[in-house]
Every structure is written in structure tokens, then in C-alpha cells.
Amino acid sequence: MKPPMLQMQNVIVDFDGFKATNDLSLTIESGSMTVVIGPNGAGKSTMCDAIIGRVRPTSGKVLFHGREIQDESEHGIVGLGICRKFQTPGVLVALSVIDNLTIAATQDRRWWRSFGKKGEAEARAKAEEILDKVGLTERRDAIAGNLSHGEKQWLEIGMVVATDAELLLLDEPTAGMGAAESTQTANLIKTLLGKHAVLVIDHDIDFVAQLGGHVIVLHQGKLLKEGTLAEIRADEEVAAIYLGRQK
Amino acid sequence: MTSLKSSKPIAGGVALLLALAAPWLLSSYDLNLLARFLALSLTAMGLVLLWGEGGVLSLGQGVFFGLGGYAIAMHLKLVGLGPEEIPDFMVWTGLTALPWWWAIFRSPVAAVLAVFLVPSAIAALFAWAIFRRRIGGVYFALITQALALAFATLLVSQQDKTGGFNGLTDYKTLFGFNLNFPSTSVGLYYATLLFVVIAFAALTWLLGGRYGKMLRAARDGSNRLRFLGYDPAPYKIVAFTVAALLTSLSGALFTLHAGVISPALVGVVPSIEMVIWAAVGGRESVIGAIAGALLVNFAKDKISTAFPELWLYGLGLLFILAVTVLPKGLAGLFGEDHPFKPARWRKEKAPEPAPPLAPETAPREEETVA
């Protein structure tokens, strides 16, 4: 049987006794949409960190197409096909928008390639395509450091998409966006499905509703519930942790 | 703006013509100074690549300057000696035979190769060890400063083999040319100018292409780069290695013009002075670095002749001014956006330049392995 695209098996990330993820297991299938919600400190970002190699699990495994990746280097993991957008926009501030996207779209990422032109034209063409998709055509040659917060968010989403990774992790992609921009972002994300699997972390329940997809609720580093948004909304335990009610 | 832009190549051309005509325009004393300072500008150019574009502040460039300088000086001390003879200072300190690593430098080819290859190899290994562990910012600056100190101390302590505090001096001929002839001085001046032009062209090419973009990306967001699937370390290793090569060449040429290399030219203070040349000229501008090296050193020559005790204060003041008022150095005055230009003339505000000591400081973003 073919293994699922991504599996986390009993992952514990222990920060000096505080278990940011505590025996967390979950599965993500190719081309799917997963939304992760949960109160602050539930371990959502740490979960992403553990997948992309930013933190190393104290115990447990992360499997990508059946291959253990929890000890791979960060850039090695991206090479395998997982890319993440961070909570605070991280763009390359000194470079233009198009250069940001071109660097992201370059498929051969070995350092000595930077002395030649091989693969540059393809990456540039791909970058132009993404530029249009994320609506930054008019800002093509602007320096990324001069973009507004919202534009940086879009640029970074564009960069993550441009890497052509199979699994995209988007950590709060709508932070600092208005309602109209959030809707645009949701529409953009939906066009990615099928080709990419997308995992989104967000607090905004309207945005989560627009995305549709499978919802996972994390609480105290553990998977509390999963299901459709309607099921999650109807769940009393979820309501309890969000509203702080005692059972 | 367009008029300023189109005037740049013309200004560059005029400067090059003046430099070519310098042997007819300057006294032999001033020509020698110009040649020395042009040689030093290679060090500043290396720092533009490493510090300005790569965000890596090295306070130990004196080590590479010294490696280049001593390599050529060892050769110069050996030419003209018979097979059994050893350099004068060795005789005085009681050494009877030439150490094997000195003997290699009898060959001019070996000496020239050593100028190019030894510092590059050491720099590449050192940078590989450091950047792979994600050490950066202030930590890197401190490690390199310690290296400069250790290097100078080692040279002084091994007096019988290095000439000690006095270094190596009193050269006669280079590749068969008498170093005391004016024609040799002029030839060396043109050779230095040629190296400066080549280095300028090479750096412009390197920084204008993909590598330059990747280096800036590694400077401003090595984590973002890592999570786009790149290893940021090699870009910094290349920058450090190229800077070391330029600095070594700079040291070798300077030694030829000055007729001496000694620990006083390679230690902590000279290494910091090298950073100041780049800071004053503009650490993001190759042409600015050349101007900075020339200006600071001519100023040093004039001021320290007139008021010997004042120069160090002047140097400190220059550095403070460069960092606070002109973070892009003199080159910033000619850029799109400088502090004395009225706000309405400015184009889009440039992104905040990285602070001079700690761009993307190690402890926060990079987990520093101390």
C-alpha cells in the first residue's frame, strides 16, 4: 500500500519540560486541504516547525511519502517538496519582488548554479506567472522591503507556491489582512489544491469557512478533534476550550 | 537622477585616465603613495563583497593581508642569496639552516602561487567551519579579531623565522628587476592599477548577477533562504574566500611598494582600519571602497605627518561620522537617496540598511553554537 503523503507519528517536541506538541499524530493526503485551529499555545506553529525541520522532535517520527525526514536539513526538506510560509512575513527585503519570486521558483538550488545562467529563464517565466496570480504585477520591480504588510504576505505566499513544493504550510496567511483580502487569499489557496496539498493555520473562522476542507483542532499539543467545520462547530469539547468553560 | 546616472561612466573614465597619467603628474614620492593606497583599496573592495553585500563583518583581514605580504617578502629575501646562504636576520638570531617552508619561496612561481592560493584555501576552510555552524554577526567579528591578534603575536614571537617585530625588509630585486629603479616603481604602479581594474570588473560582474542576489538574500534572510530550499552558507564562504584573496593580493602589492611587511601592518588595529576604509567610502559600493581607501590613507599620511598624536582621534571620528551620518559612506552621497537631499526629491525609501555590527544577529535568528 502506498504510504500517505505526510504522517506525523507520536511527535513530542519538548522545550525544557514544556511539551509544545505532545504525542501528536496526524496524516495529510496528497492534494488535500487541511486547516489547523486551536487556542494560542496549542502547538500549531511548533507542529509546522517539526515538519520543516526548524525544531527537532524529542521523540516520534515525521514521514514524507514513507521516508523519515525528522533529521533532514531544513533546505533538504524543502528539496523533497515541503515549503512553509511563516507567521511574520519573511521576504528577501533587499531584492525586487520579481527577484524574490525567481529565487523561490529556481528548482536547481545548488550554490554553484548562481555563477551561471542555467535554469534562470524557466524560473523567471514561472515567477512572472506567479506574480500575476498573487496580484503583484504592478509591484514587479519594487524592492520587497518597501511593500506594505499585506503585499508582503501575498509575496511570501507567492514564493511558497513558486517553489512548486507538494505540501505547502501556510501559517496565518491572512494576518493583518482585511475581509476582502482574506477572501482573495482563500480563493487563491483553493486554486492550488490538487496540484499541492495545503495546510493552513488560522484563527479567523470566516476564513476557515471559506477554505472548506478538513479541520484539525489542536489543544495542549495534542490532536483534540478532526472533521468538517460543521462537525467541529457542533462539538462541545471544542467550544469548551475556546470559551474556557469547564466541563 | 538620469543626468547623475549617465555621468557616472564619464567620471569613471576620467578617473582612470588620470590614474594612467599619474606617473607624469605626480612626484615619485606621491606616486609611491598612490601605488600603496591603490594596493590597499583591493582590501576595501573585498570588504564591500564580504561586509556590505554579505553582511559579514571581519575584523581579521590583516591576517590575509599579512599572508600575501609575507609570502612575497620571503621570496624577496631569498633572491640573490647563494644556495647555502640564509637571510641576514636569521644569521643574527643564530639560525644556521633555512627552514623547509622558507626554501619553497626561492621559486618566484611558488611565491606568486602562495599569494593567491594559501590565503584562499585557509579562508575557505575557516569560513566553511564557521558558517556551517551558523555563527554570524558579532561572534564572527570577535573570532576574526582574535585571529588577527594571534597571527601578529605569532609573527613577533617567532623572531628567528619571521623577522619578529621588525618584519621583513630591505628587498633588492623582483623577478630580475631592480626595485630601486624608478622604472620598476612605475611598472609596479601600473601592475597595481591593472589588478584594481580587474578586481573592480570581477566584483561588478559577481555582484550584478545571480550570485550577488543570493548573497544579499543570505545577508537579510538566511532563514527565509533556508526554508526556500537553499543552504545560505556557501554564498558567504565564497564571499569570505574572494575577500581573502583580494586582501592577500593587496598585502603583496603593498609590501612591494612600501618595501616592508611587519606585524604592525597585520594586527588588530590595521584590521580595524581596513574596515574603516570601506565604511568611509561606502560598504555597498566597489568604487566607493577604492575612494575610501585612497582618501583615508592620504589623510592619514598628511595628518599624521603634521600632528602625529591626532591621527587616531581623527580616524575614530571618521568612523563615527560614517556610521551615524552616512551609513552608505561617501558613495551614499551620489546614490538615489542620501541624508542631505530634501525629502520630496527622494524616491521610495530604501529598506533599512543592516546595522554595521550585527545584521540578523546570531542569537535571535540563527541558533549560535558557541
Interface residues (C-beta under 8 A of the other chain):
Chain A: I52 R54 S73 E74 H75 V78 G79 C83 R84 F86 G90 V91 L92 V93 A94 L95 D99 I103 A104 R109 W111 W112 R113 S114 F115 G116 K117 E120 A142 I143 G145 N146 M159 T163
Chain B: G209 R210 Y211 K213 M214 R216 A217 R219 D220 G221 N223 R224 L225 R226 F227 L228 G229 Y230 D231 P234 Y235 V238 E348 K349 A350 P351 E352
